[in-house]
Amino acid sequence: MTAPPEPRTHSIPGIVLPAAFRAFHTLQEPAYRLYTEAHTTPADSGPLLGRAFGELAAHWSQIMLCPDPAAYAWDILTTTVHTSAGRLDIQATSRLQYEAVLLHHIAGCTIHRTSETTGRPPEKIRHLLRTWPGNPPGAVAPDGVRRLPREEHAGWAPAPHTGDPLPRPALRPGRVRSGEYKWTCAP
């Protein structure tokens, strides 16, 4: 009599991500998490952030070919977050101004950190914060920005999904024949 065959076990091979992606993840994950948590509950932010980093990992080689990989990656993250969770009802003149206001005033990131996260120059971030329509007259600090007290933004509700009042990023998604999204750098 022979012994019964051992049950087959299926194993999934480990995925080895490039060292550059792992370093990028380590550097950007805290700010990306703050941005995601501002749009969702902390419990919902984990899966949404995981999906966004999955998109980044899937397109990492293409991201690295872009002139500014941090800006391109930021556009992918914000598109993923806004598609799933919408936006907060924050008055802004551009999509980047909305993102800079949220990162700086609500999430508490410095101008330098906001610049690194979005992939835009600190001068541009400083200008966007200085010209934000939400600044009351005379409320701009000597460094050109105004920090909102936490209780002042606590009542902001997510914006309705009625449309996209802010311009789309320089990210151009398009479908390929297999149904997957293919991201291309916009000029």
Buried (B, 14 or more C-beta within 10 A) or exposed (E): EEEEEEEEEEEEEEEEEEEEBEEBBEEBEEBBBBBBBBBBEEEBBBEBBEBBBEBBBBBBEBBBEBEBBBBBBBBBBBBBBBEBBBBBEBEBEEBBBBBBBBBBBBBEBEBEBBBBBBBBEBEBBBBBBBEBEBBEEEEBEEEEBBBBEEEEBEEBEEBEEEEEEBEEBBBEEEEEEEEEEEBEBEE
